[in-house]
Amino acid sequence: MRRHEFQPGRLIAGIVLLVAGVLFAVDARGGLEIPWWVLVPMIGAGLSLAALAGWAAYIVRRGHRREEAGEGVTSGPGRGY
């Protein structure tokens, strides 16, 4: 099996949705009374955090790929930005 890149955004999204599903199932069985206004913001915040983590991981991977390709940031004047 080939190794794949670590994707923290997908990990966070999976954990948040798994927790929300378990809480929903516990509520459906009558174990807890969890109002909808707790689960909906939890899912929204978790998916937002997952998007932020995925974006940050993308930026880091892009930097590593540039370094491996020899396109590192040059020092001195004329860097182009």
C-alpha positions, -999 to 999 in steps of 0.1 A, spaced: 0 0 0 14 34 -10 18 61 17 -4 90 13 -2 126 25 -15 134 60 -47 154 56 -55 170 90 -87 187 76 -103 154 68 -93 140 101 -109 168 120 -140 167 99 -143 130 104 -139 133 142 -164 161 145 -191 144 124 -185 111 142 -190 128 176 -221 146 163 -235 112 150 -228 95 183 -245 124 202 -275 122 179 -278 85 183 -276 88 221 -303 115 220 -324 93 198 -322 64 222 -333 87 250 -300 87 269 -295 125 267 -316 155 257 -293 174 233 -310 204 217 -305 211 180 -289 245 188 -259 226 203 -252 202 175 -256 226 145 -230 251 157 -207 223 168 -208 209 133 -204 243 117 -174 252 139 -159 218 134 -161 220 96 -147 255 97 -118 243 118 -113 214 93 -112 238 64 -87 260 82 -65 230 89 -68 217 54 -58 251 40 -28 254 63 -17 219 53 -20 228 17 2 259 22 28 238 40 28 211 13 31 237 -14 61 252 2 78 218 6 71 210 -31 87 242 -41 118 235 -20 121 200 -35 118 214 -70 145 240 -64 121 269 -65 131 282 -30 127 318 -21 157 339 -31 172 365 -9 180 401 -19 163 426 -41 141 416 -70 122 387 -54 92 396 -74 68 405 -46 
